[in-house]
């Protein structure tokens, strides 16, 4: 009988790992302190984009960082107490901003993002909730039409890789999305996308599918990992001590703390993201829309209209900044003038971000039987299904037949 594999972390990455392992006949156990898919995976904008393959660090970004940091309503902020950790991470981030690095990272991101729509549809098949993912465009809306440039590096790379991108004027934009403000004068429409209409529901449904297929789901907090003399793993939790022959670490930003005793360099930070969701919006979007100036994304969901964004660097346990709710609500109203903003629901989550926008996937050197599947930054929803496929192949002894070096923790 095949030995059970334990996955620490039941966010969307851990859930996809479980489903892919089950497809290969391997029994799984998922461990998380909360309900599956209801932590960081709950709060994104729902974009499933095979073409979100452009890293955060781009050529010349250093020029715009001071202005972004000084703008109290800007998308980027750093908690004062976090600067000692932010500076070395930020220097590594800027070190990945050359065009050469961007293109190399984009190649690796493409491997993870391109099959996301098909893989989600496969995982949802037979659940009765196949409509949780729907075809969509990803619209980047600009107030300054001169900035909507298909020859910009990010858009150019997408097109070189086969992406279908179209530049439209303000009139065509409002034909696509009548609720958008007339202040948007142009847009770049990225076709061949999809969106999830409830990320939290998606996680719950796929976790339930895994459970019905035999997955053991344990709700407890993991505090320590110890490799025993026989090579197996001891898992210390808030309730009990568990044992596992093989472990997949998919605990997001909390993965770094679990690896500290092993002396591994893990430059992972909590890039905290926020959203507001308006339950009675009185307006509807047919696609996912990014306000390029504000760097927020709006999408109509089962629970209302959600606007998500911001990158706030701070400690994992720091409380949410209540000012973000007002800022995001103001930005949402600027995008959608007729939006009803009463009864807004406010949320904050912690993206696990490495300085090169790539996750850690694969065996962890010096720790046999321990596999990484964390650090997906802004791209977790899109990268999760392929991450699950790669990890399941490695755990089951199959060769993924791709270069895994860009995802190795040894790159740091």
C-alpha positions as CSV (number, residue, x, y, z in Angstrom):
1,X,0.0,0.0,0.0
2,X,1.3,3.5,-0.9
3,X,2.3,5.5,2.1
4,X,0.3,8.6,3.0
5,X,1.8,12.0,2.2
6,X,1.2,14.8,4.6
7,X,0.6,18.4,3.3
8,X,1.1,21.3,5.8
9,X,-1.1,24.1,4.6
10,X,-4.6,23.7,3.2
11,X,-4.7,26.9,1.1
12,X,-5.3,26.5,-2.6
13,X,-1.7,25.3,-3.3
14,X,-2.0,22.6,-0.6
15,X,-5.4,21.6,-1.9
16,X,-4.2,21.3,-5.5
17,X,-1.2,19.2,-4.3
18,X,-3.6,16.9,-2.6
19,X,-5.8,16.5,-5.7
20,X,-2.9,15.8,-8.0
21,X,-1.4,13.3,-5.5
22,X,-4.8,11.5,-5.3
23,X,-4.9,11.3,-9.1
24,X,-1.6,9.4,-8.9
25,X,-3.1,7.0,-6.3
26,X,-1.3,8.5,-3.3
27,X,-3.3,9.0,-0.1
28,X,-3.0,12.4,1.5
29,X,-3.4,14.2,4.8
30,X,-4.0,18.0,4.9
31,X,-3.1,19.9,8.0
32,X,-4.1,23.6,8.6
33,X,-5.0,25.7,11.6
34,X,-8.1,27.0,9.8
35,X,-10.7,25.7,7.4
36,X,-9.3,24.8,3.9
37,X,-8.9,27.7,1.5
38,X,-10.1,30.3,3.9
39,X,-6.8,32.1,4.8
40,X,-4.7,33.9,2.2
41,X,-6.4,32.0,-0.7
42,X,-9.8,33.5,0.3
43,X,-9.1,37.1,-0.5
44,X,-7.7,37.6,-4.0
45,X,-9.4,39.2,-7.0
46,X,-10.2,35.9,-8.6
47,X,-8.1,36.4,-11.7
48,X,-7.0,33.1,-13.4
49,X,-4.6,34.4,-16.0
50,X,-2.4,32.2,-18.1
51,X,-0.7,35.5,-19.1
52,X,0.1,36.9,-15.6
53,X,3.7,36.0,-16.3
54,X,5.4,39.3,-15.6
55,X,7.3,39.6,-12.3
56,X,6.9,42.5,-9.9
57,X,10.5,43.8,-10.4
58,X,10.7,45.5,-13.8
59,X,13.4,47.6,-15.4
60,X,13.4,51.1,-14.0
61,X,11.1,50.3,-11.1
62,X,13.6,51.8,-8.7
63,X,12.7,55.3,-10.1
64,X,9.1,55.0,-9.1
65,X,9.6,53.4,-5.6
66,X,10.1,56.7,-3.7
67,X,7.0,58.3,-5.0
68,X,5.0,55.1,-4.4
69,X,6.2,54.9,-0.8
70,X,5.6,58.6,-0.1
71,X,2.0,58.4,-1.4
72,X,-0.2,57.7,1.7
73,X,-2.9,56.3,-0.6
74,X,-0.5,54.4,-2.8
75,X,-0.4,50.7,-3.5
76,X,2.9,50.2,-1.7
77,X,3.7,50.7,2.0
78,X,6.2,49.4,4.5
79,X,5.5,49.2,8.3
80,X,8.2,51.2,10.1
81,X,9.3,48.2,12.2
82,X,9.8,46.1,9.1
83,X,12.4,48.2,7.4
84,X,15.4,46.2,8.8
85,X,14.1,43.1,7.0
86,X,12.8,45.0,4.0
87,X,16.1,46.6,2.9
88,X,18.0,43.3,2.2
89,X,14.9,41.8,0.6
90,X,14.3,45.0,-1.5
91,X,17.9,44.9,-2.7
92,X,17.4,41.3,-3.9
93,X,14.2,42.4,-5.5
94,X,15.9,45.2,-7.4
95,X,18.6,42.8,-8.4
96,X,16.0,40.9,-10.4
97,X,14.8,43.9,-12.4
98,X,17.0,43.8,-15.5
99,X,15.3,42.8,-18.8
100,X,17.4,39.6,-18.9
101,X,16.2,38.6,-15.4
102,X,12.6,39.6,-16.2
103,X,12.6,37.4,-19.3
104,X,14.1,34.4,-17.4
105,X,11.6,34.7,-14.6
106,X,8.8,35.1,-17.0
107,X,9.7,31.8,-18.7
108,X,9.4,30.1,-15.3
109,X,6.1,31.9,-14.5
110,X,4.7,30.8,-17.8
111,X,5.3,27.2,-17.0
112,X,3.1,27.6,-13.8
113,X,0.4,29.9,-15.1
114,X,-0.3,28.8,-18.6
115,X,-2.3,25.5,-17.8
116,X,-4.2,27.0,-14.9
117,X,-7.7,27.3,-16.5
118,X,-7.7,23.8,-17.9
119,X,-6.4,22.3,-14.6
120,X,-9.0,24.1,-12.5
121,X,-11.7,22.9,-14.8
122,X,-10.4,19.3,-14.4
123,X,-10.3,19.6,-10.6
124,X,-13.9,21.0,-10.6
125,X,-15.3,18.4,-12.9
126,X,-17.9,16.3,-11.1
127,X,-18.3,18.6,-8.1
128,X,-21.5,20.3,-9.4
129,X,-19.7,23.6,-9.1
130,X,-18.0,23.8,-12.4
131,X,-19.4,27.3,-12.9
132,X,-17.1,28.7,-10.2
133,X,-14.6,29.4,-13.0
134,X,-15.9,31.4,-16.0
135,X,-14.3,32.7,-19.2
136,X,-13.2,36.3,-18.9
137,X,-10.9,39.0,-20.3
138,X,-8.3,40.7,-18.0
139,X,-8.7,44.5,-18.7
140,X,-5.9,46.9,-17.8
141,X,-7.6,50.3,-17.8
142,X,-5.7,53.6,-18.2
143,X,-6.7,57.2,-17.6
144,X,-3.8,58.4,-19.7
145,X,-4.1,56.9,-23.2
146,X,-0.4,57.4,-23.9
147,X,0.5,54.9,-21.1
148,X,-1.5,52.1,-22.8
149,X,1.5,50.9,-24.8
150,X,1.4,47.4,-26.3
151,X,5.2,47.7,-26.8
152,X,5.9,48.0,-23.1
153,X,8.1,45.1,-22.0
154,X,5.4,43.3,-20.0
155,X,2.9,43.4,-22.8
156,X,5.6,42.6,-25.4
157,X,6.6,39.5,-23.6
158,X,3.0,38.3,-23.4
159,X,2.6,38.8,-27.1
160,X,5.9,37.1,-27.9
161,X,4.7,34.1,-26.0
162,X,1.4,34.0,-28.0
163,X,-0.9,36.2,-25.8
164,X,-3.9,37.8,-27.6
165,X,-3.8,41.4,-26.5
166,X,-5.8,44.3,-27.9
167,X,-5.6,48.0,-27.4
168,X,-9.0,49.7,-27.2
169,X,-10.1,53.3,-26.7
170,X,-12.4,54.7,-24.0
171,X,-15.6,54.1,-26.0
172,X,-14.8,50.5,-26.7
173,X,-13.8,50.0,-23.1
174,X,-17.2,51.2,-21.9
175,X,-18.9,49.0,-24.4
176,X,-17.1,46.1,-22.7
177,X,-17.7,47.5,-19.2
178,X,-20.4,50.2,-19.2
179,X,-20.0,50.8,-15.4
180,X,-16.4,52.1,-15.7
181,X,-15.7,55.7,-15.2
182,X,-15.4,57.9,-18.4
183,X,-12.0,59.1,-17.0
184,X,-10.5,55.8,-18.4
185,X,-9.4,56.8,-21.9
186,X,-7.9,53.5,-23.1
187,X,-7.3,49.9,-22.1
188,X,-5.3,46.9,-22.9
189,X,-7.5,43.8,-23.1
190,X,-5.8,40.5,-22.4
191,X,-7.9,37.7,-23.8
192,X,-8.0,34.0,-23.1
193,X,-8.4,34.5,-19.3
194,X,-10.8,33.2,-16.7
195,X,-12.0,34.3,-13.3
196,X,-13.1,32.6,-10.1
197,X,-16.4,34.0,-8.8
198,X,-15.6,33.0,-5.2
199,X,-12.1,32.0,-4.3
200,X,-13.1,31.0,-0.8
201,X,-15.8,28.8,-2.2
202,X,-13.4,27.3,-4.7
203,X,-11.1,26.2,-1.9
204,X,-13.9,24.7,0.1
205,X,-15.3,22.8,-2.8
206,X,-12.0,21.4,-3.9
207,X,-11.0,20.4,-0.3
208,X,-14.3,18.6,0.0
209,X,-13.6,16.8,-3.3
210,X,-10.3,15.7,-1.8
211,X,-12.0,14.6,1.4
212,X,-14.6,12.5,-0.5
213,X,-11.7,10.9,-2.3
214,X,-10.2,9.8,1.0
215,X,-8.1,12.8,2.1
216,X,-7.7,13.2,5.9
217,X,-8.1,16.8,6.9
218,X,-6.8,17.8,10.3
219,X,-7.5,21.3,11.8
220,X,-4.6,22.1,14.1
221,X,-1.6,24.5,14.2
222,X,1.9,23.1,13.3
223,X,4.7,24.5,15.4
224,X,7.7,22.4,14.7
225,X,9.1,19.8,12.2
226,X,11.7,17.3,13.3
227,X,13.4,14.7,11.1
228,X,13.8,11.4,13.0
229,X,16.7,9.0,12.8
230,X,14.8,6.7,10.5
231,X,14.3,9.6,8.0
232,X,10.6,10.1,8.7
233,X,9.1,13.4,10.0
234,X,7.7,14.3,13.4
235,X,5.1,17.1,13.3
236,X,4.5,19.0,16.6
237,X,1.1,20.6,16.7
238,X,-1.0,22.5,19.2
239,X,-3.0,19.3,19.9
240,X,-0.8,16.3,19.3
241,X,2.4,14.9,17.7
242,X,1.9,13.4,14.3
243,X,4.3,11.4,12.1
244,X,4.7,11.3,8.3
245,X,7.2,9.5,6.0
246,X,7.0,12.4,3.5
247,X,5.9,16.1,3.9
248,X,4.9,18.8,1.6
249,X,5.3,22.3,3.1
250,X,2.6,24.5,1.6
251,X,2.0,26.8,4.5
252,X,2.5,30.1,2.7
253,X,4.4,32.8,4.6
254,X,4.4,30.6,7.7
255,X,6.6,28.1,5.9
256,X,9.8,30.2,6.6
257,X,9.4,29.8,10.4
258,X,9.0,26.1,10.1
259,X,12.3,25.9,8.1
260,X,14.3,28.1,10.5
261,X,15.7,25.3,12.6
262,X,17.2,23.7,9.5
263,X,19.4,26.8,8.8
264,X,18.1,27.3,5.3
265,X,18.1,30.8,3.7
266,X,14.5,31.6,3.0
267,X,14.0,35.2,2.1
268,X,10.3,35.1,2.3
269,X,8.3,38.1,3.5
270,X,4.6,38.8,4.3
271,X,3.3,41.0,1.5
272,X,0.0,41.9,3.0
273,X,-2.9,42.4,0.6
274,X,-6.3,43.9,1.3
275,X,-9.8,43.8,-0.3
276,X,-13.2,45.3,0.2
277,X,-16.3,43.6,-1.1
278,X,-19.5,45.4,-1.6
279,X,-22.5,43.1,-1.2
280,X,-25.1,45.3,-2.9
281,X,-23.0,47.1,-5.6
282,X,-25.7,48.1,-8.1
283,X,-23.1,47.7,-10.8
284,X,-21.7,44.7,-12.5
285,X,-18.4,43.8,-14.3
286,X,-18.2,41.1,-16.9
287,X,-14.4,40.8,-16.7
288,X,-11.6,41.4,-14.2
289,X,-10.5,45.0,-14.5
290,X,-7.3,46.5,-13.2
291,X,-7.1,50.3,-12.5
292,X,-3.4,50.6,-13.6
293,X,-3.0,53.9,-11.8
294,X,-4.2,52.7,-8.4
295,X,-3.0,49.1,-9.0
296,X,-6.2,47.6,-7.8
297,X,-8.3,44.9,-9.5
298,X,-12.1,44.9,-9.5
299,X,-14.3,41.8,-10.2
300,X,-17.9,40.9,-9.7
301,X,-18.2,37.8,-7.4
302,X,-20.9,35.7,-5.9
303,X,-20.7,37.8,-2.7
304,X,-20.8,41.2,-4.5
305,X,-18.2,43.3,-6.2
306,X,-14.7,42.9,-4.8
307,X,-11.8,45.4,-5.2
308,X,-8.4,44.0,-4.2
309,X,-4.9,45.3,-4.1
310,X,-2.1,47.0,-2.2
311,X,1.2,45.6,-1.1
312,X,1.9,46.3,2.5
313,X,5.1,44.9,3.9
314,X,5.1,44.1,7.6
315,X,5.3,41.3,10.2
316,X,3.0,38.4,9.7
317,X,1.1,39.1,12.9
318,X,0.8,42.8,12.7
319,X,-2.9,44.0,12.8
320,X,-4.6,45.1,9.6
321,X,-4.4,48.8,8.8
322,X,-8.0,50.1,9.0
323,X,-7.2,53.1,6.7
324,X,-6.9,50.6,3.8
325,X,-10.6,50.1,3.8
326,X,-11.3,53.8,3.2
327,X,-8.6,54.0,0.6
328,X,-9.8,51.0,-1.4
329,X,-13.4,52.2,-1.1
330,X,-12.4,55.5,-2.6
331,X,-10.5,53.8,-5.4
332,X,-13.4,51.5,-6.1
333,X,-15.7,54.6,-6.4
334,X,-13.3,56.3,-8.7
335,X,-13.3,53.2,-11.0
336,X,-17.1,52.7,-10.8
337,X,-18.9,56.0,-10.1
338,X,-22.4,54.3,-9.5
339,X,-21.0,51.7,-7.1
340,X,-23.0,51.4,-3.9
341,X,-20.4,51.2,-1.2
342,X,-22.4,50.7,1.9
343,X,-22.0,47.6,4.1
344,X,-18.5,46.9,2.7
345,X,-16.7,43.9,4.0
346,X,-13.0,44.4,4.7
347,X,-10.3,41.7,4.6
348,X,-6.5,41.4,4.9
349,X,-4.3,38.5,4.0
350,X,-0.6,37.7,3.8
351,X,1.0,36.9,0.4
352,X,4.2,34.8,0.8
353,X,6.7,36.7,-1.4
354,X,10.2,35.9,-2.6
355,X,12.2,38.7,-4.2
356,X,12.1,37.1,-7.7
357,X,8.3,36.6,-7.8
358,X,8.8,32.8,-8.1
359,X,7.7,30.2,-5.5
360,X,9.8,27.4,-4.0
361,X,8.8,24.0,-5.4
362,X,10.5,20.7,-5.1
363,X,12.7,18.7,-2.7
364,X,14.5,20.7,0.0
365,X,18.2,20.0,0.0
366,X,19.4,18.1,3.1
367,X,15.9,17.2,4.2
368,X,15.0,14.0,2.5
369,X,11.2,13.5,2.2
370,X,10.5,17.2,2.6
371,X,9.1,19.2,-0.4
372,X,8.5,22.9,-0.8
373,X,5.3,24.3,-2.3
374,X,5.1,27.9,-1.1
375,X,6.0,31.5,-1.9
376,X,3.6,32.2,-4.7
377,X,3.3,35.9,-4.0
378,X,0.5,37.6,-6.1
379,X,0.1,34.6,-8.3
380,X,-1.0,31.8,-5.9
381,X,-4.4,31.2,-7.5
382,X,-3.0,30.9,-11.0
383,X,0.1,28.9,-10.1
384,X,-1.5,26.5,-7.6
385,X,-2.8,23.8,-10.0
386,X,0.5,23.4,-11.9
387,X,2.4,23.5,-8.6
388,X,0.3,20.6,-7.5
389,X,1.1,18.7,-10.7
390,X,4.9,19.2,-10.3
391,X,5.0,18.3,-6.6
392,X,2.8,15.2,-7.2
393,X,5.2,14.1,-10.0
394,X,8.3,14.6,-7.8
395,X,6.7,12.8,-4.8
396,X,5.6,9.9,-6.9
397,X,9.0,9.5,-8.5
398,X,8.0,10.8,-11.9
399,X,10.2,13.3,-13.7
400,X,8.4,16.5,-14.4
401,X,10.5,16.9,-17.6
402,X,11.0,20.6,-17.0
403,X,13.8,22.6,-15.5
404,X,13.0,22.9,-11.8
405,X,16.1,25.0,-10.9
406,X,14.2,28.4,-11.0
407,X,12.0,27.1,-8.2
408,X,14.7,25.6,-6.0
409,X,15.3,27.1,-2.6
410,X,19.0,26.6,-3.4
411,X,18.7,29.6,-5.7
412,X,19.0,31.8,-2.6
